[in-house]
Amino acid sequence: MIDWNNLLPSFLGALVGGLFVLIATHWAYKCNLKLSEKEKQKDEKITILSLNEELKVIMDCYKKEFEALFKTLKTQNHLTDTYVITQEYFTVYKNNAGKLGLIQDEKLRNLFIKIHILLNRFIEDLIIYRHQYCTHCERQGAFLHDFNPDLYKGELLKEFDSYLIIEQIRENPNKYISKKNKDEIDAIILRMMQFFNNYDVENKILRDKSLELKRLFEDIKKLYTKIQSIIGTLK
């Protein structure tokens, strides 16, 4: 026969003890969950601030250099200054690319990705433009030397840049042909015509590329402004 008087207290004790263990376990779980959530929020904030600090440094430099540069497009056909740029700038972004998923704000996360894609494209286009512009300048120099080597020594080069010299030659070639080359005038005029055909095409390519770079830079600045606006609300 079961002695309930002896078993009941033991059973109730085990039940109460188990209940306390369950409550303690649940409380510990909630504490760990809250702690984990705080750690995630901390990692998210560190990731956002790190990415943004790198971005701010890059944009501060770019604004100083390129805003002044692009203003010249109002008076020139294309950019006449170039920069030696590499693609090894976004160290923080590369090292934290795997943490982008920590950023809960989907819009901010997408903006970080988008602005770095545009910045890389901007750098690549600048590298291409520098190569095109340097080749263009080399052809100008070769033409002027072929047309009249003395242009490099005379007052004309001091008074005008190569673009103005070339335009003056286009208007009045006979005025600038070297006396040494008078016997080859027909051949020189033919080479001059060929040069100007290519020269005008190259100028158009450089002008279009300059405008494309300017538009791309404006798009980057807009994205940057949006990022700062969102981060301002997170702080």
Rosetta blueprint (number, residue, H / E / L):
1 M L
2 I L
3 D L
4 W H
5 N H
6 N H
7 L H
8 L H
9 P H
10 S H
11 F H
12 L H
13 G H
14 A H
15 L H
16 V H
17 G H
18 G H
19 L H
20 F H
21 V H
22 L H
23 I H
24 A H
25 T H
26 H H
27 W H
28 A H
29 Y H
30 K H
31 C H
32 N H
33 L H
34 K H
35 L H
36 S H
37 E H
38 K H
39 E H
40 K H
41 Q H
42 K H
43 D H
44 E H
45 K H
46 I H
47 T H
48 I H
49 L H
50 S H
51 L H
52 N H
53 E H
54 E H
55 L H
56 K H
57 V H
58 I H
59 M H
60 D H
61 C H
62 Y H
63 K H
64 K H
65 E H
66 F H
67 E H
68 A H
69 L H
70 F H
71 K H
72 T H
73 L H
74 K H
75 T L
76 Q L
77 N L
78 H L
79 L L
80 T L
81 D L
82 T L
83 Y L
84 V L
85 I L
86 T L
87 Q L
88 E L
89 Y L
90 F L
91 T H
92 V H
93 Y H
94 K H
95 N H
96 N L
97 A H
98 G H
99 K H
100 L H
101 G H
102 L H
103 I L
104 Q L
105 D L
106 E H
107 K H
108 L H
109 R H
110 N H
111 L H
112 F H
113 I H
114 K H
115 I H
116 H H
117 I H
118 L H
119 L H
120 N H
121 R H
122 F H
123 I H
124 E H
125 D H
126 L H
127 I H
128 I H
129 Y H
130 R H
131 H H
132 Q H
133 Y H
134 C H
135 T H
136 H H
137 C H
138 E H
139 R H
140 Q H
141 G H
142 A H
143 F H
144 L H
145 H H
146 D H
147 F H
148 N L
149 P H
150 D H
151 L H
152 Y H
153 K L
154 G L
155 E H
156 L H
157 L H
158 K H
159 E H
160 F L
161 D L
162 S H
163 Y H
164 L H
165 I H
166 I H
167 E H
168 Q H
169 I H
170 R H
171 E H
172 N L
173 P H
174 N H
175 K H
176 Y H
177 I L
178 S L
179 K H
180 K H
181 N H
182 K H
183 D H
184 E H
185 I H
186 D H
187 A H
188 I H
189 I H
190 L H
191 R H
192 M H
193 M H
194 Q H
195 F H
196 F H
197 N H
198 N H
199 Y H
200 D H
201 V H
202 E H
203 N H
204 K H
205 I H
206 L H
207 R H
208 D H
209 K H
210 S H
211 L H
212 E H
213 L H
214 K H
215 R H
216 L H
217 F H
218 E H
219 D H
220 I H
221 K H
222 K H
223 L H
224 Y H
225 T H
226 K H
227 I H
228 Q H
229 S H
230 I H
231 I H
232 G H
233 T H
234 L H
235 K L
